[in-house]
Every structure is written in structure tokens, then in C-alpha cells.
Amino acid sequence: MTLTGHPTDILEGLDTPTSELVSLAVTIATGSEQAMRAGMAHAVEVALNPDWVEELILQSYLFAGFPRALNAAREWRRASGRPAPGDAESADPERLRHWTARGERTCATVYGEMYARLRANIRDLHPALDTWMIVDGYGKVLGRPGLDLRRRELCIVAVCAALAQERQLHAHLHGALNAGAGVEEIHGALEIGAREIDPEARRRAFHLWARVRD
């Protein structure tokens, strides 16, 4: 696959729209500005659910950084002609409580029985990181409606593989299963993410998957 946001074939286990979405996630995380522009144009061409694309762009800042999220949003506005949604994110106390509760629920779904240990481990790194993970990561972003958690996790698996972030890949392979993704779907997402990485990184990624799966 070239990093243009669209796969050359549809991988077993992934339906066509999900395969397109996962490929676009990898393009946002790793592609050049030209590749990102082509990926967004392709998303419009194949009529990929625009709400999914909006949500994918928002969550990309968590895993690929704010600059890439901004560039992806710019190219999406240009390609789709869609204006930004009216989605005010005021941090009033009630909304903050909502984000915290939603974040705790979403994070607990992803991490399952490892949730309590995760929270303790992140607090040991820095209490602020624990708060940001729950409120910003899982509450404000990954818990949003518009894109189901299963597809979010499949995109995250692919991006973590493409960026060779093995600790996070290991966690989100479990997370994808916990969010309801099937084994074949996760394998397909991992294939998309690992297409452009070096052979040793690919070997390690699939070794992680074998450990999680088995």
C-alpha cells in the first residue's frame, strides 16, 4: 500500500468501509501532506462516512500529535467542502464531570481487568497524565459518539503498529478485543498498519498479536 489513504485490496475480516477508515488512520499518522491530501480526496470519492472521518481526525491528535491532526482537518475541509461542526467544547463543571465519567467508562471497557492497574501505573508516571488520559483521551475524544469504539480501536491498532509503538500496540490489541472486534478484523488492521514498517518491527508486532490472541 502506498500511503494515500486507500488500500489496494480489502483484507479478510475487515468490511470495505472499515478497511478504508483504518488505512486513512495510518495515512494521517505517517503520510506526507501530499499523501494526506490524496487520502482525504479518496475518502470523499468512495463516500466514506463523513462522521467517521471527523472523529478519526480528532482522535489522531492522541496518537500522532496535534500538528498532524490540524493538517488532516485542513485537508478534509478542502476535500469534502464540509464546514466544521457546531460542537462547542466549553469546560464548564458539568461537562467536566461528564467527560470524566465517560472517560472512566470507556477506558474501563478498553482495558478490562487491567483497568485498575493501568490507572495506578499512569499515576506513578505523573498524576497529570492520568487525568489527561481519562478526561481528554477517553472522555473528550475516544468516548465521543459518531464512531463506534470497535472501529476506533482498530484504527489505533493500525497506527500504533505503523509508528512502532509496541507498548501501546500491545494494550490496544487487547483493547480492540475488549471493544468487540473480531480476531480477523484485528489481524486485518494490523496488516494495514504494518505494511510500511521494517521487517523486524513487523515481526515484533505480529509476535505481540500472537501472544494476545493465544
C-alpha positions in Angstrom: 0.0 0.0 0.0 1.2 3.5 -0.8 0.3 6.0 1.9 -2.6 7.6 0.0 -5.3 6.6 2.4 -6.8 3.8 0.4 -5.9 0.1 0.4 -5.1 -1.7 -2.8 -7.3 -4.6 -1.7 -9.8 -5.4 1.1 -8.3 -7.5 3.8 -10.1 -10.6 5.0 -12.0 -9.8 8.2 -12.5 -6.1 7.5 -15.5 -4.8 5.7 -14.7 -2.2 3.0 -15.6 0.9 4.9 -13.7 -0.1 7.9 -10.6 -1.1 5.8 -10.8 2.4 4.2 -11.0 4.1 7.6 -8.1 2.1 9.1 -6.0 2.9 6.0 -6.8 6.6 6.3 -5.8 6.5 10.0 -2.3 5.2 9.0 -2.0 7.9 6.3 -2.9 10.6 8.8 -0.3 9.3 11.3 2.6 8.6 8.9 1.9 10.1 5.4 3.2 13.2 3.8 1.0 16.2 3.3 0.5 15.1 -0.3 -0.5 11.6 0.8 -2.9 13.0 3.3 -4.5 15.2 0.7 -4.9 12.2 -1.6 -6.3 10.1 1.2 -9.0 12.7 2.0 -9.9 13.0 -1.7 -10.2 9.3 -1.8 -12.4 9.2 1.3 -14.8 11.7 -0.5 -14.6 9.6 -3.7 -15.7 6.4 -2.0 -18.2 8.2 0.2 -16.6 7.1 3.5 -18.9 8.1 6.3 -18.0 11.7 7.0 -18.8 11.5 10.6 -16.3 8.7 10.9 -13.7 10.8 9.2 -14.4 13.8 11.5 -13.9 11.5 14.6 -10.8 9.9 13.2 -9.2 13.2 12.7 -10.0 14.2 16.3 -8.6 11.1 17.8 -5.4 11.3 15.6 -4.1 14.0 17.9 -3.9 11.5 20.7 -1.7 9.1 18.8 0.0 11.1 16.0 0.2 14.6 17.5 -1.6 17.9 17.2 0.2 19.1 14.0 -0.9 16.0 12.0 -4.5 16.4 13.3 -4.5 20.0 12.2 -3.1 19.1 8.8 -5.7 16.3 8.4 -8.5 18.6 9.3 -7.3 21.2 6.8 -7.2 18.6 4.0 -10.6 17.2 5.0 -12.2 20.6 4.9 -10.7 21.2 1.5 -11.6 17.8 0.0 -15.1 17.4 1.5 -16.3 21.0 1.5 -17.9 20.3 4.9 -17.8 23.2 7.4 -16.6 22.5 10.9 -19.5 21.2 13.1 -21.0 23.3 15.7 -19.5 21.4 18.6 -18.6 23.8 21.4 -16.2 22.3 23.9 -16.6 24.6 26.9 -15.1 23.2 30.0 -17.9 24.1 32.5 -18.0 22.0 35.7 -20.9 19.8 34.5 -19.2 19.0 31.2 -16.0 18.2 33.0 -17.9 15.7 35.2 -19.5 14.2 32.1 -16.1 13.8 30.4 -14.6 12.2 33.5 -17.4 9.7 33.8 -17.5 8.9 30.1 -13.7 8.6 30.1 -13.7 6.2 33.0 -16.3 4.0 31.4 -14.6 4.0 28.0 -11.1 3.3 29.4 -12.5 0.5 31.6 -14.1 -1.1 28.5 -10.8 -0.9 26.6 -8.6 -2.2 29.4 -11.0 -4.6 31.1 -9.5 -6.4 34.1 -6.2 -4.4 33.6 -8.0 -1.0 34.2 -7.2 -0.5 37.9 -3.5 -1.4 37.3 -3.3 0.9 34.3 -4.6 3.8 36.4 -2.1 3.1 39.2 0.8 2.8 36.7 -0.1 6.1 34.9 -0.4 7.9 38.2 3.1 6.7 39.1 4.4 8.2 35.9 2.6 11.5 36.7 -0.8 12.3 38.1 -1.5 14.9 35.4 -1.0 12.2 32.7 -3.7 10.0 34.5 -6.1 12.9 34.5 -5.4 13.8 30.9 -5.8 10.2 29.8 -9.2 9.9 31.4 -10.7 13.4 30.8 -9.0 14.3 27.4 -8.2 10.9 25.9 -11.1 8.7 26.8 -13.7 11.3 27.9 -13.4 14.1 25.4 -12.2 12.1 22.4 -12.5 8.3 22.4 -15.8 8.3 24.2 -17.5 10.6 21.7 -20.4 9.4 19.6 -20.0 9.4 15.9 -17.6 6.5 15.6 -18.0 3.2 17.5 -15.3 2.1 19.9 -14.6 -1.1 17.9 -13.6 0.9 14.8 -11.7 3.4 16.9 -9.6 0.6 18.4 -9.0 -1.0 15.0 -7.6 2.4 13.8 -5.5 2.7 16.9 -4.0 -0.8 16.4 -3.0 0.1 12.9 -1.5 3.5 13.9 0.5 2.0 16.8 1.9 -0.7 14.5 2.8 1.9 11.9 4.6 4.1 14.5 6.3 1.1 16.1 4.8 1.9 19.5 4.9 -1.6 20.8 3.7 -1.0 24.4 0.6 0.9 23.2 0.1 -1.7 20.4 0.0 -4.5 23.0 -2.5 -2.6 25.1 -4.8 -1.7 22.2 -4.7 -5.2 20.7 -6.3 -6.2 24.0 -8.5 -3.1 23.8 -9.8 -4.0 20.3 -10.8 -7.4 21.6 -12.5 -5.8 24.6 -14.3 -3.4 22.4 -15.9 -6.2 20.4 -13.5 -6.5 17.4 -13.1 -10.0 16.0 -9.8 -11.8 15.6 -9.9 -11.5 11.8 -10.7 -7.8 12.0 -7.8 -7.1 14.3 -5.4 -9.1 12.1 -6.6 -7.1 9.1 -6.0 -3.8 10.9 -2.5 -4.9 12.0 -1.7 -5.9 8.4 -2.6 -2.4 7.2 -0.5 -0.8 9.9 2.5 -3.0 9.4 2.7 -2.7 5.6 5.3 0.0 5.5 7.4 -0.8 8.6 10.7 -2.6 8.6 10.7 -6.4 8.7 11.9 -6.7 12.3 9.3 -4.2 13.6 6.7 -6.2 11.6 7.9 -9.4 13.2 7.6 -8.0 16.7 4.1 -6.5 16.0 2.8 -9.9 14.9 4.5 -11.7 17.8 2.7 -9.4 20.1 -0.6 -10.2 18.4 0.1 -13.9 18.6 0.7 -13.5 22.4 -2.6 -11.6 22.8 -4.6 -13.8 20.6 -3.4 -17.1 22.0 
